[in-house]
């Protein structure tokens, strides 16, 4: 994958996230220094605010952010990914929107997302978030079936 300068891995912190990380380690072993990671805390539609913005003194919201960052770093470390803090991003809002927004902001060449599918879906189409990420993004996207 040497033709990509900047990779963005989107994790949802589900149990399947570990499967996605293992696949990324297999595919991108030589490109891990260009890997960025994002997790989006779902806050509802059209909430495009970033987690790093002022939480308005809301201690509950700050606890959620802190706990989520701890979980994200734990899953990365547990799976052998030592990503520098400046390459780990938290956002809140609608996941597909925030992933595409961050991909533009950091000028990502490739976005890697996990694709959940329903067990009884014989076509095994990409999940809603994956499908929305693929629509209207200028970066290349790899959807990994998990």
N, C-alpha and C positions, 0 to 999 in steps of 0.2 A: 504494500500500500504506500510505497514511497512517493507516489505522485501527490499525496495529500499533505498539506503543510499543517493544518489544524483540524483536529477531530473533536467532536462533541458527542459524548455519551450521555443519553438521557435515562435516568434510573427512576423507577417508581417506588422502590423499596419494598416491593412485594417479595414473597419467597422466591419467585422466578428470577429476580434480579441477579442472583448468584449464577444462574445458568447463563444469563446475558454477559456477565463479567467474564466467565470462563470462555465464552465464544470470542469475546473481544481480545482476551489474552492470546488465544490461538491465532486470530486473524491479524492482529496489530502488534505483535511482540516487538518489532523493530521501531514502532512509532509511538511507544508509550510516553515519550517525552513531549509529544505534541497533543496529548490527550487532555481534554477538559471534561468535567462532569457536571451535570445539572440535575437537580430534583425540583419539582414544582409542587408546592403545597397547594392543594385545591382550595380555592376560596370562592368559587362561583363564577359565573359568566361575566365577562367584560370588566373584570378586576385586574387591570394591567399593572398594578403596583408591585414593585420589587420588595423582597423581604428586607433589604438593607435600608429601605426608607423609614422614616419616623413611624414607630408603632404607636405613637400618641400616648405613651406611658402605660400601655396595656400590658400588664405583667403576664397575663395568661397567654397572649399572643407571643410574647418574648420567650416564654417557657416552651411553647410549641416549636418555635424556630430553633432554640438551643437544643432541644431534644432531637429534632429532626437532623440537625447538623451532626450531633453525636452518632446517631444511627447510621447516617451516610458515611461518615469517616470509619466507623466500625466495620461496615460491610466491605468497604474498599480495602482496608488493612487486612481483614480476615482472608481476603482473596488475593493478596499480594500486590495490590495497587497502592503505591505510595505517591499520591498526587499532591503537589504543593497546594497550600491553602488558597493561593491566588487563582488556582485553576478549578476550584470547587465552587459552584454557584447554587444558591437557593433562590427561588422565586416563588411568588404566590399568585394564584390566578388560575386561568384556564390552561391546562398543560400544553396543548398543541400551540396555542398562541405564544406562550412564554418560551417554549423551546425554539420556535422560529425566530422570535425577537432576539433571543440571546445568540443564535447562530449568526444573525446579521451583525449584531454588535461586536462579536469577537472575530467575525469574518471566517467562520468555519467552512472548510472545504467539504467536509463529510459529517453528517449527523447519523448517529447509530441509535436506533430505538428497538425496544423489544416489542414483539407483536403477539398479544394475547388473542386467542381465538376460542370460540365456544366449542365444547366437546362434540356437540351434535351437529355442528356446521360442516357438512360434507365438502364444501368448497374451500374451507379453511381460509376465508378472507381475512385481511388485516383488521385489527380492532379499530375502534372509532378514533382514538387518539393517534395511532400510527397513520391511519388514512388521512386525518386532518394535517398531520405534520408533512406528509408527502405532497399535499396540495399547495401550490403557490410558493414553494420555497426555492431559492436560487442555489442552495447547496445540494450536493448529492446526498441521498439517504439510503442507508442500509436498514432494512427491517428484518430483525432476527426472530425467527419463530421460537417462542418460549412457552 
